[in-house]
Structures are given as C-alpha cells and as structure tokens.
Amino acid sequence: MGYEGKKVLVVDDSAVMRQIIKKNLKELGFGELSEAENGAAGLKKAGEEPVDLIVSDWNMPNMTGLEFLKAVRADAAIKGVAFIMVTSEADKEKIMEAVQAGVNQYIVKPFNAMQLEEKIKAIKF
C-alpha cells in the first residue's frame, strides 16, 4: 500500500513508545514522520505542518490525548486529519468517549505492527 507521501505525527509522552510507533510506521512505508511529547505540542505541530494521520497516546501531561483529539476536531484547518488513539485505556467507557470525540481508530497497548497496520488500512485517507 502506498503511504510514502503520507505525513504522520506521533504524539506520546514516552520517547520509547514514539520510537516504536515510528519504527512500525516506517516498516509500513510511511516516509514523513514527526513527533511531539504531549497534546499541546502536537496541536502546535499539526497547525504548523500539514499531516495526514495523527497517532496519539491518551495519558500525557499538559494535554491528554482526548483533549488533543477534541482540539483537533474543533480546529477547522486540521479537523479532517485521520486520528488513531494508541493507549492503555481499555475501558469501554473510555473507548466510547474517544469515538464520540471523533477518533478514527483505537488501539489498546500492548499492540503489534499487524494491529497498527489493520487500523491504518481501515482508515480511508
């Protein structure tokens, strides 16, 4: 699948998790990857450089992934960006909250590259 021209923003407060996700994305063929350590930094970066996909954690300092998602969906310039939440939040209530906020796909940690690929393929972008 051709993801070479797609730009992805990886947002997670864990540098190790950002590296794992970026490695998986590179293996899937994504070429342009950027990262941010929390939702506030991610929102700033998404506003400065256009992205096609955001992969974000939920539990982060300064601005949670859910707050970040809501801010993205409220911003006319970036509201249409595909958004995948990758998180340890597995409660049905949390998942429903993210779906209601406009998340495209939801992955519960731990995850593998195949699960990430399946979620990406399910998004039409």
PEGI-V826787 format. One record per backbone hydrogen bond with DSSP energy under -0.5 kcal/mol. CO is the residue of the C=O (numbers start at 1). NH is the residue of the N-H. E is the energy in kcal/mol with one decimal. If there is no record, write none. Layout:
co = [CO:CO]
nh = [NH:NH]
e = [E:E]
This chain:
co = [1:3:3:6:7:7:8:8:9:9:10:10:11:13:14:15:16:17:18:19:20:21:22:23:24:25:26:31:32:34:36:38:39:40:41:42:43:44:45:52:53:54:54:55:56:58:58:61:63:64:65:66:67:68:69:70:71:72:74:75:75:78:82:83:83:84:84:85:85:87:88:91:92:93:94:95:96:97:98:98:99:105:107:112:113:114:115:116:117:118:119:120:123]
nh = [3:6:31:32:52:53:10:34:11:55:12:36:57:15:18:19:20:21:22:23:24:25:26:27:28:30:29:33:8:10:12:42:43:44:45:46:47:48:49:82:9:56:84:11:86:60:65:63:39:68:69:70:71:72:73:74:75:75:76:78:79:81:54:104:105:56:86:87:107:109:90:95:96:97:98:99:100:101:102:103:102:85:87:116:117:118:119:120:121:122:123:123:125]
e = [-1.1:-2.0:-0.7:-1.0:-2.7:-1.7:-0.5:-2.6:-0.6:-2.6:-0.5:-2.2:-2.3:-0.7:-2.3:-2.1:-2.3:-2.6:-2.6:-2.5:-2.3:-2.5:-2.6:-2.1:-1.2:-2.4:-1.3:-0.8:-2.6:-2.8:-2.0:-2.4:-2.8:-1.9:-2.4:-2.9:-1.6:-1.2:-2.6:-1.5:-2.5:-0.5:-3.1:-3.1:-3.0:-1.1:-3.3:-2.5:-1.5:-2.6:-2.8:-2.5:-2.2:-2.5:-2.6:-1.3:-0.7:-1.0:-0.7:-1.2:-1.7:-2.0:-2.4:-2.2:-1.6:-2.8:-0.6:-0.6:-3.4:-2.9:-0.9:-2.3:-2.7:-2.1:-2.3:-2.5:-2.8:-1.4:-0.7:-2.3:-1.1:-2.4:-2.8:-1.9:-2.5:-2.4:-2.1:-2.2:-2.6:-1.5:-0.5:-1.2:-1.1]
